[in-house]
Amino acid sequence: MTPEFIIGLARNCIELTLMVSLPLFLTAIFVGVIIGIIQAATQIQEMTLVLVPKIIAIFVVSLMAMPWMMDKIITFTRELLLSLPDYIL
């Protein structure tokens, strides 16, 4: 294994992690901004008002995106394990 290979593998792992977590991250940002705008307009500064909708939205998005996320993770893991003998030599 060469240093270039290790760097490439680490890069692929980081890219996969970012790609899989992106729907949840964007959902949290979107819901947070919308609730923040509502709080600024109504001047209600309650912290739980932000937390509960974010948790619910992330839960719903994770349920909808779970098949895609699992497919990406399983494909990456399968490719990694099947090519493991090539990496050893």
N, C-alpha and C positions, 0 to 999 in steps of 0.2 A: 504494500500500500504506500502510495506516494503522498506527500503533503498536499499536492493538488487534488488528489482523490478525496482526502479527508475534508479539505475545505469545501469541495463541491458537495459532498454528502451533508455536511453541516449546513451549507447554503440551502440545499433542497429541504432539509428538516425545518429550517426557519421559515422558508417560503410556505411550506405546507401548514405550519402552525399559524402563520398570519392569514393565509387564505381561509382556513377553517374557522378561525375566530372572528373574521371580519364581519359576518352578518350579525353576530351578537354584539360586537363592539359598536357598529353603526346604529343598531337598534337602541342601545343604551344612550348614545350621544343624541339621537333624534328625539327620543322621549324626554331626555333631560332638558334639551333646548325648548321643546314645546311646553313642558311643565314650567320651566323657568320664565318663559314669556307670560304664561297665565299667572304665575305668582307675581311677576312685576306689574301686570295690569291690575290685579286685584289687591295687591299689597298684602297677601297672605304669605307669611314666611314660616311655614311649617315644614320641617325636615322630612317627616314621614310622608308628606304629600308627593315628594319626589321619589322616595324609595319604593313604595308599593307599586306604582305604575311601571317603574323600571323592571322590577322583579317579574311582574305579570307579563310585560311585553317580551322580556328576554326568554321567559319560559315558553311563551307561544311561538316565538321565532325559533327557539331551539327544537321544539317539537316538529315544526315544519321543515327545518333545514337538516334535521338529524340523518335522514337517509343519504342525502348528498355528502354530509360531513363524514359519515361512516364509510361511504364508498371511497372517498378520497384517502382516508386513513388506511383502510384495508388494502386498497390498491398499492399504496406506497409501501406498506409493510410486506405485502406479498412479493413485490418486486425486489425489495431489499433482502428478504430471506431466500428467494430463489437464486439470486445472484451472489449469495454469500460465498459459495465455493470459488467463484471467480475472484473475489476480493482477497481471499486468503493467500493465493499464489502470487 
